């Protein structure tokens, strides 16, 4: 079932959206402020997020920017009582895919949600790509067919799991991968994830591909979210 995150500090509106979306066949998860919205998103991994612009702790604009960094492909719809062109422009520039002004028509909101989900389905961007050809990033080169990595022309010795992690991230340049993303993609959902230390794998990879592992230029940490390759 398609899951939608609703983030709004107004209880009545959250309840109304919950009813509207569930009647339309969607599963919902709720957040009452901006910081909680990010936490719930990380835990629940919804297919779409509806964000109120004015929220405590973090605004909808800040949440939008954070979610766009975490998951570039997820559709983001912003709700606001402000309907000026400048307000809409601010939301869209933050990374929102659509902007709906309160009060809104229930049917119109559902149509916009359906349109955003349809675009995502057509784009096929929900799943990470799998590396099929050599990727070069500066002095770093990853060859998936030979399972080889070179740094400035010199071979780098990686374990199979280290190579899989690096290859996955190499074909999704700039995408932030959480610990759970990497475990699911490399080990599978069934694996007992509590025994896997992703930070240890990241540190080992950095020791092999970074000139200064303490100040990485390729495999970077996105604080509170995960890791990305660039």
MARVODREN-933877 format. One record per atom (N, C-alpha, C): atom name; x, y, z. Coordinates in nm, 4 decimals. Atoms other than C-alpha are relative to their C-alpha. Layout:
 atome       c1       c2       c3
    CA        X        Y        Z
...
//
This chain:
 atome       c1       c2       c3
     N   0.0846  -0.1201   0.0000
    CA   0.0000   0.0000   0.0000
     C   0.0879   0.1246   0.0000
     N  -0.0755  -0.1247   0.0065
    CA   0.1281   0.3471  -0.0857
     C  -0.0133   0.0758   0.1314
     N  -0.0023  -0.0687  -0.1296
    CA   0.2325   0.5353   0.2278
     C   0.0302   0.1479  -0.0196
     N  -0.0161  -0.1446   0.0102
    CA   0.2022   0.9127   0.2686
     C   0.0261   0.0597   0.1380
     N  -0.0305  -0.0726  -0.1233
    CA   0.3626   1.1255   0.5389
     C  -0.0755   0.1331  -0.0002
     N   0.0682  -0.1278  -0.0188
    CA   0.1505   1.4149   0.6668
     C   0.0666   0.0705   0.1171
     N  -0.0656  -0.0771  -0.1051
    CA   0.3413   1.6798   0.8646
     C  -0.0689   0.1346   0.0147
     N   0.0729  -0.1245  -0.0248
    CA   0.1324   1.9581   1.0177
     C  -0.0209   0.0120   0.1502
     N   0.0161  -0.0173  -0.1448
    CA   0.1138   2.1069   1.3673
     C  -0.1450   0.0206   0.0409
     N   0.1423  -0.0184  -0.0301
    CA  -0.2632   2.1562   1.3417
     C  -0.0694  -0.1359   0.0054
     N   0.0572   0.1336  -0.0201
    CA  -0.4345   1.8491   1.4856
     C  -0.1229  -0.0245  -0.0872
     N   0.1221   0.0167   0.0783
    CA  -0.7667   1.9074   1.3083
     C   0.0316  -0.0284  -0.1466
     N  -0.0357   0.0200   0.1402
    CA  -0.5997   1.9297   0.9681
     C   0.0658  -0.1358  -0.0213
     N  -0.0603   0.1343   0.0099
    CA  -0.3891   1.6195   1.0315
     C  -0.1086  -0.1074  -0.0025
     N   0.1080   0.0976  -0.0049
    CA  -0.7050   1.4313   1.1218
     C  -0.0797  -0.0029  -0.1289
     N   0.0760  -0.0077   0.1247
    CA  -0.8880   1.5533   0.8136
     C   0.0764  -0.0652  -0.1152
     N  -0.0820   0.0591   0.1065
    CA  -0.6000   1.4595   0.5831
     C   0.0117  -0.1511   0.0167
     N  -0.0066   0.1443  -0.0255
    CA  -0.5745   1.1201   0.7493
     C  -0.1246  -0.0695  -0.0534
     N   0.1259   0.0579   0.0473
    CA  -0.9411   1.0512   0.6734
     C  -0.0068   0.0024  -0.1527
     N   0.0058  -0.0154   0.1462
    CA  -0.9200   1.1833   0.3160
     C   0.0902  -0.1028  -0.0691
     N  -0.0978   0.0883   0.0643
    CA  -0.6100   0.9812   0.2309
     C  -0.0339  -0.1478   0.0210
     N   0.0345   0.1407  -0.0267
    CA  -0.7215   0.6581   0.3988
     C  -0.1225  -0.0441  -0.0799
     N   0.1170   0.0328   0.0816
    CA  -1.0581   0.6697   0.2234
     C   0.0385  -0.0229  -0.1455
     N  -0.0472   0.0150   0.1385
    CA  -0.8669   0.6990  -0.1024
     C   0.0907  -0.1220  -0.0163
     N  -0.0774   0.1234   0.0091
    CA  -0.6753   0.3811  -0.0184
     C   0.1470   0.0121   0.0348
     N  -0.1400  -0.0181  -0.0367
    CA  -0.3487   0.5245   0.1130
     C   0.0229  -0.0318   0.1469
     N  -0.0432   0.0134  -0.1389
    CA  -0.1615   0.4370   0.4303
     C   0.0645   0.1323   0.0401
     N  -0.0548  -0.1285  -0.0428
    CA  -0.0574   0.7376   0.6398
     C   0.0914  -0.0160   0.1211
     N  -0.0787  -0.0145  -0.1217
    CA   0.2041   0.8322   0.8964
     C   0.0055   0.1494   0.0303
     N   0.0199  -0.1388  -0.0404
    CA   0.1932   1.1563   1.0945
     C   0.1203   0.0584   0.0735
     N  -0.1005  -0.0750  -0.0750
    CA   0.4288   1.4223   1.2289
     C  -0.0602   0.1325   0.0402
     N   0.0609  -0.1221  -0.0528
    CA   0.3409   1.7230   1.4431
     C   0.0906   0.1222  -0.0114
     N  -0.0902  -0.1128   0.0214
    CA   0.6477   1.9392   1.3714
     C   0.1065  -0.0396  -0.1018
     N  -0.0971   0.0249   0.1056
    CA   0.9348   1.9719   1.1263
     C   0.1055  -0.1023   0.0354
     N  -0.1033   0.0952  -0.0399
    CA   1.1977   1.7823   1.3230
     C  -0.0549  -0.1417   0.0035
     N   0.0615   0.1324  -0.0041
    CA   0.9588   1.4933   1.3837
     C  -0.0281  -0.0516  -0.1410
     N   0.0263   0.0408   0.1383
    CA   0.8734   1.4921   1.0121
     C   0.1207  -0.0715  -0.0596
     N  -0.1214   0.0639   0.0514
    CA   1.2353   1.4092   0.9278
     C   0.0205  -0.1353   0.0658
     N  -0.0165   0.1258  -0.0730
    CA   1.2499   1.1404   1.1972
     C  -0.0965  -0.1061  -0.0519
     N   0.0997   0.0947   0.0490
    CA   0.9270   0.9772   1.0784
     C   0.0329  -0.0435  -0.1427
     N  -0.0374   0.0336   0.1379
    CA   1.0425   0.9939   0.7171
     C   0.1113  -0.1038  -0.0013
     N  -0.1119   0.0937  -0.0057
    CA   1.3670   0.8141   0.8057
     C  -0.0450  -0.1390   0.0449
     N   0.0481   0.1273  -0.0539
    CA   1.1775   0.5451   0.9963
     C  -0.0982  -0.0695  -0.0940
     N   0.1106   0.0575   0.0761
    CA   0.8762   0.4940   0.7690
     C   0.0249  -0.0082  -0.1506
     N  -0.0296  -0.0049   0.1432
    CA   1.0194   0.5753   0.4228
     C  -0.1279   0.0071  -0.0847
     N   0.1249  -0.0134   0.0760
    CA   0.6871   0.7014   0.2793
     C   0.0265   0.0220  -0.1477
     N  -0.0100  -0.0180   0.1451
    CA   0.6190   0.7202  -0.0939
     C  -0.0215   0.1454  -0.0416
     N   0.0269  -0.1415   0.0270
    CA   0.5143   1.0871  -0.0719
     C  -0.0136   0.0710   0.1335
     N   0.0143  -0.0769  -0.1234
    CA   0.5233   1.3635   0.1886
     C  -0.0798   0.1270  -0.0262
     N   0.0770  -0.1238   0.0023
    CA   0.2721   1.6430   0.2509
     C   0.0475   0.0837   0.1180
     N  -0.0640  -0.0813  -0.1030
    CA   0.4372   1.9274   0.4450
     C  -0.0675   0.1352   0.0144
     N   0.0490  -0.1345  -0.0270
    CA   0.2835   2.2323   0.6093
     C   0.1204   0.0943   0.0019
     N  -0.1121  -0.0942   0.0040
    CA   0.5018   2.5392   0.5569
     C   0.0360   0.0498   0.1393
     N  -0.0246  -0.0569  -0.1322
    CA   0.4618   2.6858   0.9079
     C  -0.0121  -0.1084   0.1064
     N  -0.0016   0.1023  -0.1035
    CA   0.5675   2.4262   1.1660
     C   0.1039   0.0345   0.1059
     N  -0.0991  -0.0233  -0.1057
    CA   0.7506   2.4360   1.5027
     C   0.1305  -0.0757  -0.0280
     N  -0.1347   0.0591   0.0032
    CA   1.1213   2.3454   1.5374
     C   0.0669   0.0146  -0.1363
     N  -0.0505  -0.0203   0.1353
    CA   1.1797   2.3249   1.1617
     C  -0.1178   0.0348  -0.0902
     N   0.1077  -0.0378   0.0911
    CA   0.9719   2.4944   0.8942
     C  -0.0142  -0.1032  -0.1114
     N   0.0204   0.0898   0.1126
    CA   0.8258   2.3096   0.5990
     C   0.1059   0.0177  -0.1075
     N  -0.1055  -0.0273   0.0971
    CA   1.0858   2.4768   0.3778
     C   0.1277  -0.0740   0.0389
     N  -0.1203   0.0685  -0.0476
    CA   1.3705   2.3411   0.5930
     C  -0.0137  -0.1512  -0.0108
     N   0.0249   0.1437   0.0109
    CA   1.2123   1.9962   0.6032
     C   0.0082  -0.0442  -0.1456
     N  -0.0023   0.0299   0.1431
    CA   1.1658   2.0021   0.2275
     C   0.1439  -0.0132  -0.0498
     N  -0.1399   0.0034   0.0419
    CA   1.5346   2.0796   0.1738
     C   0.0703  -0.1236   0.0545
     N  -0.0628   0.1172  -0.0610
    CA   1.6390   1.8034   0.4150
     C  -0.0450  -0.1296  -0.0673
     N   0.0519   0.1215   0.0628
    CA   1.4119   1.5391   0.2608
     C   0.0484  -0.0131  -0.1435
     N  -0.0488   0.0054   0.1376
    CA   1.5233   1.6322  -0.0881
     C   0.1445  -0.0497  -0.0046
     N  -0.1376   0.0483  -0.0077
    CA   1.8841   1.5682   0.0184
     C   0.0042  -0.1488   0.0345
     N   0.0033   0.1399  -0.0410
    CA   1.7935   1.2364   0.1801
     C  -0.0483  -0.0897  -0.1134
     N   0.0633   0.0841   0.1012
    CA   1.5745   1.1050  -0.1009
     C  -0.0429   0.0864  -0.1187
     N   0.0290  -0.0907   0.1119
    CA   1.5909   1.3007  -0.4294
     C  -0.1259  -0.0346  -0.0786
     N   0.1106   0.0411   0.0851
    CA   1.3138   1.0959  -0.5902
     C  -0.1383   0.0135   0.0650
     N   0.1309   0.0024  -0.0663
    CA   1.0377   1.1233  -0.3264
     C  -0.0804   0.1261  -0.0340
     N   0.0833  -0.1172   0.0280
    CA   0.7456   1.3529  -0.4243
     C  -0.0309   0.0770   0.1287
     N   0.0263  -0.0862  -0.1151
    CA   0.6998   1.6481  -0.1873
     C  -0.1064   0.1024  -0.0374
     N   0.1096  -0.0940   0.0232
    CA   0.3764   1.8492  -0.1688
     C  -0.0106   0.0913   0.1214
     N   0.0052  -0.0954  -0.1101
    CA   0.3627   2.1659   0.0401
     C  -0.1385   0.0611   0.0127
     N   0.1270  -0.0647  -0.0315
    CA   0.0547   2.3109   0.2110
     C   0.0282   0.1322   0.0699
     N  -0.0199  -0.1286  -0.0661
    CA   0.0287   2.6753   0.3110
     C  -0.1228   0.0878  -0.0157
     N   0.1070  -0.0991   0.0102
    CA  -0.2223   2.9476   0.3846
     C   0.0441   0.1182  -0.0851
     N  -0.0550  -0.1093   0.0811
    CA   0.0077   3.1809   0.1910
     C  -0.0012  -0.0395  -0.1473
     N   0.0137   0.0352   0.1407
    CA  -0.0793   3.1859  -0.1773
     C   0.0670   0.0944  -0.0966
     N  -0.0687  -0.0945   0.0879
    CA   0.1390   3.4657  -0.3096
     C   0.1004  -0.0741  -0.0874
     N  -0.0954   0.0617   0.0914
    CA   0.3612   3.3860  -0.6054
     C   0.1364  -0.0165   0.0667
     N  -0.1301   0.0067  -0.0666
    CA   0.6682   3.4624  -0.3936
     C   0.0067  -0.1158   0.0979
     N   0.0034   0.1120  -0.0942
    CA   0.5604   3.2068  -0.1318
     C   0.0099  -0.1332  -0.0727
     N  -0.0059   0.1228   0.0787
    CA   0.5033   2.9387  -0.3942
     C   0.1397  -0.0203  -0.0572
     N  -0.1344   0.0079   0.0574
    CA   0.8364   3.0187  -0.5554
     C   0.1001  -0.0492   0.1038
     N  -0.0898   0.0409  -0.1086
    CA   1.0133   2.9771  -0.2208
     C  -0.0114  -0.1500   0.0256
     N   0.0219   0.1426  -0.0234
    CA   0.8567   2.6343  -0.1684
     C   0.0535  -0.0858  -0.1121
     N  -0.0444   0.0779   0.1150
    CA   0.9296   2.5107  -0.5170
     C   0.1525   0.0018  -0.0130
     N  -0.1462  -0.0078   0.0058
    CA   1.2887   2.6322  -0.5030
     C   0.0661  -0.0829   0.1085
     N  -0.0529   0.0839  -0.1070
    CA   1.3345   2.4414  -0.1791
     C  -0.0017  -0.1472  -0.0378
     N   0.0025   0.1383   0.0457
    CA   1.2595   2.1238  -0.3723
     C  -0.1368  -0.0628  -0.0067
     N   0.1352   0.0549   0.0066
    CA   0.8824   2.0830  -0.3513
     C  -0.0413  -0.0262  -0.1447
     N   0.0509   0.0329   0.1326
    CA   0.7086   1.9208  -0.6479
     C  -0.1329   0.0687  -0.0287
     N   0.1288  -0.0664   0.0173
    CA   0.3758   2.0925  -0.5883
     C  -0.0283   0.0834   0.1239
     N   0.0300  -0.0941  -0.1076
    CA   0.2247   2.3656  -0.3714
     C  -0.1514   0.0218  -0.0002
     N   0.1450  -0.0128  -0.0115
    CA  -0.1363   2.3696  -0.2484
     C  -0.0328   0.1019   0.1078
     N   0.0375  -0.1065  -0.0932
    CA  -0.2964   2.6692  -0.0801
     C  -0.1225  -0.0420   0.0809
     N   0.1146   0.0236  -0.0881
    CA  -0.5295   2.6270   0.2200
     C  -0.0988   0.1170  -0.0113
     N   0.0632   0.1319  -0.0037
    CA  -0.8205   2.5869   0.2276
     C  -0.0025  -0.0615  -0.1393
     N  -0.0071   0.0681   0.1285
    CA  -0.8126   2.3242  -0.0451
     C  -0.1206  -0.0914  -0.0184
     N   0.1064   0.0938   0.0332
    CA  -1.0659   2.1051  -0.2201
     C   0.0547  -0.1422   0.0127
     N  -0.0469   0.1360  -0.0249
    CA  -1.0372   1.7405  -0.1140
     C   0.0329  -0.0739  -0.1293
     N  -0.0194   0.0716   0.1264
    CA  -1.0737   1.6062  -0.4664
     C   0.1235   0.0518  -0.0741
     N  -0.1165  -0.0572   0.0673
    CA  -0.8146   1.8454  -0.6057
     C   0.1297  -0.0484   0.0657
     N  -0.1189   0.0479  -0.0708
    CA  -0.5650   1.7454  -0.3368
     C   0.0323  -0.1432  -0.0394
     N  -0.0222   0.1394   0.0369
    CA  -0.6123   1.3767  -0.4171
     C   0.0500  -0.0122  -0.1441
     N  -0.0457   0.0025   0.1391
    CA  -0.5683   1.4448  -0.7884
     C   0.1474   0.0400  -0.0097
     N  -0.1402  -0.0421   0.0001
    CA  -0.2413   1.6246  -0.7191
     C   0.0904  -0.1094   0.0567
     N  -0.0753   0.1112  -0.0584
    CA  -0.1227   1.3381  -0.4985
     C   0.0165  -0.1121  -0.1028
     N  -0.0047   0.1053   0.1013
    CA  -0.2110   1.0863  -0.7691
     C   0.0950   0.0361  -0.1136
     N  -0.0877  -0.0442   0.1091
    CA  -0.0299   1.2923  -1.0325
     C   0.1465  -0.0120   0.0394
     N  -0.1391   0.0082  -0.0460
    CA   0.2885   1.3113  -0.8236
     C   0.0456  -0.1456   0.0103
     N  -0.0349   0.1415  -0.0105
    CA   0.2828   0.9380  -0.7525
     C   0.0131  -0.0638  -0.1376
     N  -0.0065   0.0532   0.1364
    CA   0.2178   0.8621  -1.1190
     C   0.1323   0.0383  -0.0665
     N  -0.1283  -0.0431   0.0573
    CA   0.5202   1.0686  -1.2226
     C   0.1148  -0.0794   0.0577
     N  -0.1067   0.0769  -0.0628
    CA   0.7351   0.8855  -0.9735
     C   0.0047  -0.1420  -0.0561
     N   0.0049   0.1352   0.0549
    CA   0.6159   0.5505  -1.1043
     C   0.0543  -0.0060  -0.1416
     N  -0.0496  -0.0035   0.1376
    CA   0.6869   0.6480  -1.4632
     C   0.1488   0.0218  -0.0047
     N  -0.1431  -0.0281  -0.0016
    CA   1.0315   0.7736  -1.3693
     C   0.0801  -0.1204   0.0435
     N  -0.0683   0.1196  -0.0466
    CA   1.1167   0.4464  -1.1998
     C   0.1197   0.0293   0.0872
     N  -0.1164  -0.0398  -0.0766
    CA   1.3440   0.6236  -0.9564
     C  -0.0041  -0.0446   0.1452
     N   0.0124   0.0361  -0.1397
    CA   1.2283   0.4626  -0.6324
     C   0.1117  -0.0914   0.0473
     N  -0.1045   0.0939  -0.0381
    CA   1.4926   0.1897  -0.6345
     C   0.1359   0.0486  -0.0468
     N  -0.1332  -0.0384   0.0432
    CA   1.8658   0.2502  -0.6440
     C   0.0386  -0.0712  -0.1287
     N  -0.0481   0.0623   0.1225
    CA   2.0271   0.1858  -0.9788
     C   0.1120  -0.0971   0.0339
     N  -0.1099   0.0935  -0.0160
    CA   2.2722  -0.1006  -1.0183
     C   0.1076   0.0333  -0.1021
     N  -0.1105  -0.0392   0.0845
    CA   2.6139  -0.0264  -1.1573
     C   0.0229  -0.1008  -0.1115
     N  -0.0194   0.0878   0.1157
    CA   2.6609  -0.1684  -1.5083
     C   0.1185   0.0415  -0.0855
     N  -0.1151  -0.0435   0.0762
    CA   2.9527   0.0333  -1.6456
     C   0.0945   0.0774   0.0909
     N  -0.1010  -0.0654  -0.0818
    CA   3.2717   0.1900  -1.5173
     C  -0.0377   0.1450   0.0304
     N   0.0254  -0.1370  -0.0442
    CA   3.2243   0.5096  -1.3165
     C   0.1316   0.0585   0.0493
     N  -0.1219  -0.0685  -0.0419
    CA   3.5078   0.7575  -1.2717
     C  -0.0359   0.1299   0.0701
     N   0.0222  -0.1204  -0.0795
    CA   3.5039   1.0244  -1.0031
     C   0.1372   0.0552   0.0368
     N  -0.1332  -0.0520  -0.0247
    CA   3.8183   1.2306  -1.0152
     C   0.1050  -0.1072  -0.0249
     N  -0.1047   0.1019   0.0126
    CA   4.1074   0.9917  -0.9512
     C  -0.0482  -0.1388   0.0395
     N   0.0578   0.1278  -0.0430
    CA   3.8704   0.7128  -0.8390
     C  -0.0797  -0.0629  -0.1135
     N   0.0702   0.0709   0.1073
    CA   3.7432   0.4491  -1.0852
     C  -0.0541  -0.1317   0.0526
     N   0.0659   0.1235  -0.0450
    CA   3.4935   0.1670  -1.0181
     C  -0.0468  -0.0764  -0.1226
     N   0.0345   0.0854   0.1143
    CA   3.4638  -0.1171  -1.2729
     C  -0.0829  -0.1177   0.0505
     N   0.0865   0.1049  -0.0542
    CA   3.1611  -0.3426  -1.1949
     C   0.0192  -0.1355  -0.0656
     N  -0.0152   0.1266   0.0709
    CA   3.2350  -0.6067  -1.4585
     C   0.1210  -0.0785   0.0510
     N  -0.1201   0.0650  -0.0523
    CA   3.5818  -0.6797  -1.3228
     C   0.0079   0.0051   0.1518
     N   0.0006  -0.0183  -0.1462
    CA   3.4911  -0.5896  -0.9639
     C   0.1320   0.0600   0.0456
     N  -0.1274  -0.0640  -0.0289
    CA   3.7916  -0.3596  -0.9590
     C  -0.0193   0.1484   0.0301
     N  -0.0032  -0.1415  -0.0329
    CA   3.8564  -0.0204  -0.8050
     C   0.1442   0.0465  -0.0099
     N  -0.1338  -0.0574   0.0082
    CA   4.1551   0.1961  -0.8891
     C  -0.0013   0.1434   0.0508
     N  -0.0164  -0.1352  -0.0505
    CA   4.2799   0.5144  -0.7258
     C   0.1284   0.0560  -0.0596
     N  -0.1145  -0.0589   0.0697
    CA   4.5068   0.7296  -0.9404
     C   0.0782  -0.1072  -0.0766
     N  -0.0607   0.1043   0.0815
    CA   4.5706   0.4237  -1.1570
     C   0.0493  -0.1208   0.0765
     N  -0.0475   0.1114  -0.0828
    CA   4.6636   0.1973  -0.8655
     C  -0.1188  -0.0805   0.0513
     N   0.1085   0.0875  -0.0442
    CA   4.4487  -0.1044  -0.7737
     C  -0.0258   0.0157   0.1493
     N   0.0414  -0.0079  -0.1404
    CA   4.2526  -0.0805  -0.4483
     C  -0.0623  -0.1333   0.0380
     N   0.0506   0.1307  -0.0437
    CA   4.1848  -0.4028  -0.2594
     C  -0.1168   0.0186   0.0957
     N   0.1206  -0.0089  -0.0819
    CA   3.8275  -0.4132  -0.1294
     C  -0.0572  -0.1392   0.0223
     N   0.0733   0.1240  -0.0217
    CA   3.6326  -0.6967   0.0287
     C  -0.1254   0.0032  -0.0875
     N   0.1210   0.0010   0.0829
    CA   3.3205  -0.8105  -0.1645
     C  -0.1073   0.0977   0.0482
     N   0.1042  -0.0893  -0.0519
    CA   3.0847  -0.6182   0.0657
     C   0.0424   0.1462  -0.0129
     N  -0.0477  -0.1369   0.0181
    CA   3.3022  -0.3054   0.0569
     C  -0.0190   0.0441  -0.1448
     N   0.0175  -0.0340   0.1411
    CA   3.2960  -0.3181  -0.3222
     C  -0.1474   0.0214  -0.0335
     N   0.1427  -0.0139   0.0282
    CA   2.9178  -0.3670  -0.3318
     C  -0.0541   0.1339   0.0507
     N   0.0437  -0.1283  -0.0545
    CA   2.8629  -0.0651  -0.1082
     C   0.0476   0.1143  -0.0888
     N  -0.0563  -0.1073   0.0822
    CA   3.0947   0.1529  -0.3158
     C  -0.0633   0.0027  -0.1389
     N   0.0595   0.0070   0.1335
    CA   2.9487   0.0309  -0.6472
     C  -0.1430   0.0528   0.0005
     N   0.1371  -0.0502  -0.0114
    CA   2.5919   0.1000  -0.5324
     C  -0.0019   0.1523   0.0059
     N  -0.0034  -0.1441  -0.0171
    CA   2.6801   0.4523  -0.4262
     C   0.0574   0.0699  -0.1232
     N  -0.0626  -0.0598   0.1180
    CA   2.8903   0.5128  -0.7395
     C  -0.0999   0.0230  -0.1125
     N   0.0982  -0.0184   0.1062
    CA   2.5901   0.4709  -0.9677
     C  -0.1218   0.0783   0.0479
     N   0.1031  -0.0889  -0.0538
    CA   2.3758   0.6923  -0.7456
     C   0.0700   0.1210   0.0610
     N  -0.0823  -0.1104  -0.0482
    CA   2.6147   0.9862  -0.7171
     C  -0.0868   0.1113   0.0601
     N   0.0717  -0.1091  -0.0657
    CA   2.4943   1.2480  -0.4709
     C  -0.1182  -0.0438   0.0835
     N   0.1138   0.0481  -0.0800
    CA   2.2164   1.0311  -0.3266
     C   0.0474  -0.0368   0.1400
     N  -0.0332   0.0327  -0.1384
    CA   2.2199   1.0009   0.0524
     C  -0.0576  -0.1375   0.0333
     N   0.0417   0.1338  -0.0416
    CA   2.2068   0.6392   0.1718
     C   0.0052  -0.0093   0.1520
     N   0.0011   0.0243  -0.1438
    CA   2.0997   0.5667   0.5273
     C   0.0592  -0.1377   0.0279
     N  -0.0474   0.1331  -0.0411
    CA   2.2302   0.2695   0.7210
     C  -0.0975  -0.1071  -0.0486
     N   0.1016   0.0978   0.0394
    CA   1.9010   0.0915   0.6505
     C  -0.0034  -0.0208  -0.1509
     N  -0.0034   0.0117   0.1460
    CA   1.9207   0.1676   0.2773
     C   0.1100  -0.0975  -0.0436
     N  -0.1155   0.0816   0.0393
    CA   2.2647   0.0054   0.2523
     C  -0.0190  -0.1454   0.0413
     N   0.0217   0.1378  -0.0468
    CA   2.1717  -0.2975   0.4598
     C  -0.1024  -0.0712  -0.0881
     N   0.1039   0.0616   0.0833
    CA   1.8561  -0.3618   0.2560
     C   0.0518  -0.0306  -0.1401
     N  -0.0484   0.0184   0.1366
    CA   2.0335  -0.3183  -0.0776
     C   0.1099  -0.1045  -0.0106
     N  -0.1161   0.0893   0.0075
    CA   2.3463  -0.5200   0.0033
     C  -0.0265  -0.1344   0.0673
     N   0.0211   0.1245  -0.0740
    CA   2.2381  -0.7767   0.2619
     C  -0.1420  -0.0549  -0.0153
     N   0.1384   0.0452   0.0124
    CA   1.8607  -0.7901   0.2065
     C  -0.0772   0.0235   0.1275
     N   0.0875  -0.0314  -0.1134
    CA   1.5638  -0.7240   0.4330
     C   0.0008  -0.1086   0.1067
     N   0.0109   0.1105  -0.0948
    CA   1.5770  -1.0689   0.5945
     C   0.1183  -0.0067   0.0964
     N  -0.1213   0.0132  -0.0791
    CA   1.9276  -1.0255   0.7334
     C  -0.0155   0.0674   0.1359
     N   0.0040  -0.0579  -0.1343
    CA   1.9704  -0.9578   1.1055
     C   0.0893   0.1236   0.0030
     N  -0.0760  -0.1235   0.0199
    CA   2.0733  -0.5955   1.0642
     C   0.0742   0.0467   0.1247
     N  -0.0653  -0.0476  -0.1216
    CA   2.1730  -0.5487   1.4284
     C   0.1473  -0.0397   0.0053
     N  -0.1381   0.0453  -0.0004
    CA   2.4981  -0.7340   1.3559
     C   0.0870   0.0723  -0.1023
     N  -0.0726  -0.0676   0.1065
    CA   2.5997  -0.5022   1.0719
     C   0.0353   0.1412   0.0445
     N  -0.0445  -0.1336  -0.0361
    CA   2.8076  -0.1934   1.1466
     C   0.0401   0.0747  -0.1266
     N  -0.0279  -0.0759   0.1220
    CA   2.7814   0.0316   0.8423
     C   0.1127   0.1018   0.0213
     N  -0.1116  -0.0931  -0.0198
    CA   3.0107   0.2987   0.9973
     C   0.1368  -0.0673  -0.0107
     N  -0.1270   0.0716   0.0105
    CA   3.2842   0.0339   1.0203
     C   0.0352  -0.0235  -0.1473
     N  -0.0245   0.0197   0.1432
    CA   3.2454  -0.0513   0.6501
     C   0.0400   0.1314  -0.0672
     N  -0.0314  -0.1304   0.0586
    CA   3.2475   0.3175   0.5592
     C   0.1422   0.0417   0.0364
     N  -0.1346  -0.0375  -0.0427
    CA   3.5612   0.3765   0.7633
     C   0.1066  -0.0807  -0.0746
     N  -0.0963   0.0850   0.0704
    CA   3.7393   0.0814   0.5988
     C   0.0136   0.0414  -0.1463
     N  -0.0048  -0.0452   0.1400
    CA   3.6456   0.2010   0.2504
     C   0.0786   0.1301  -0.0101
     N  -0.0717  -0.1277   0.0018
    CA   3.7695   0.5497   0.3328
     C   0.1509  -0.0196   0.0170
     N  -0.1423   0.0257  -0.0209
    CA   4.1001   0.4097   0.4541
     C   0.0687  -0.0413  -0.1302
     N  -0.0564   0.0522   0.1244
    CA   4.1458   0.2624   0.1074
     C  -0.0124   0.0952  -0.1193
     N   0.0218  -0.0851   0.1183
    CA   4.0152   0.5345  -0.1251
     C   0.0219   0.1488   0.0257
     N  -0.0149  -0.1411  -0.0319
    CA   4.0662   0.8629   0.0588
     C   0.1454   0.0339   0.0357
     N  -0.1353  -0.0438  -0.0378
    CA   4.4032   1.0477   0.0747
     C   0.0089   0.0313   0.1491
     N   0.0089  -0.0300  -0.1427
    CA   4.2951   1.1705   0.4200
     C  -0.1355  -0.0493   0.0487
     N   0.1288   0.0583  -0.0430
    CA   4.0248   0.9417   0.5658
     C  -0.0763   0.0858   0.1001
     N   0.0672  -0.0857  -0.0985
    CA   3.9518   1.1963   0.8399
     C  -0.0691   0.1190  -0.0660
     N   0.0613  -0.1087   0.0764
    CA   3.8637   1.4568   0.5761
     C  -0.0316  -0.0501  -0.1410
     N   0.0291   0.0642   0.1294
    CA   3.7038   1.2545   0.2939
     C  -0.0455   0.0991  -0.1062
     N   0.0435  -0.0833   0.1128
    CA   3.6578   1.4131  -0.0474
     C  -0.0994  -0.0739  -0.0891
     N   0.0919   0.0796   0.0828
    CA   3.4609   1.1271  -0.2072
     C  -0.1163  -0.0559   0.0821
     N   0.1025   0.0683  -0.0794
    CA   3.2726   0.9240   0.0542
     C  -0.0290   0.0835   0.1251
     N   0.0268  -0.0984  -0.1039
    CA   3.1108   1.1848   0.2747
     C  -0.1167  -0.0397   0.0906
     N   0.1090   0.0180  -0.0958
    CA   2.8904   1.1766   0.5836
     C  -0.0946   0.1183  -0.0086
     N   0.1032  -0.1035  -0.0081
    CA   2.5638   1.3690   0.5734
     C  -0.0568  -0.0113   0.1407
     N   0.0287   0.0090  -0.1428
    CA   2.5151   1.4417   0.9407
     C  -0.1472  -0.0284   0.0290
     N   0.1320   0.0440  -0.0461
    CA   2.2138   1.2700   1.0995
     C  -0.0769  -0.0815  -0.1030
     N   0.0750   0.0685   0.1036
    CA   2.1139   1.1093   0.7694
     C   0.0701  -0.1258  -0.0521
     N  -0.0662   0.1157   0.0598
    CA   2.3755   0.8802   0.6148
     C   0.1262   0.0388  -0.0744
     N  -0.1234  -0.0183   0.0762
    CA   2.6430   0.8763   0.3463
     C  -0.0306   0.0200  -0.1475
     N   0.0137  -0.0174   0.1436
    CA   2.6901   0.9845  -0.0125
     C   0.1375   0.0013  -0.0648
     N  -0.1233  -0.0019   0.0759
    CA   2.9544   0.9548  -0.2824
     C  -0.0056   0.1141  -0.1001
     N  -0.0020  -0.1106   0.0962
    CA   3.0590   1.2557  -0.4851
     C   0.1427   0.0309  -0.0411
//
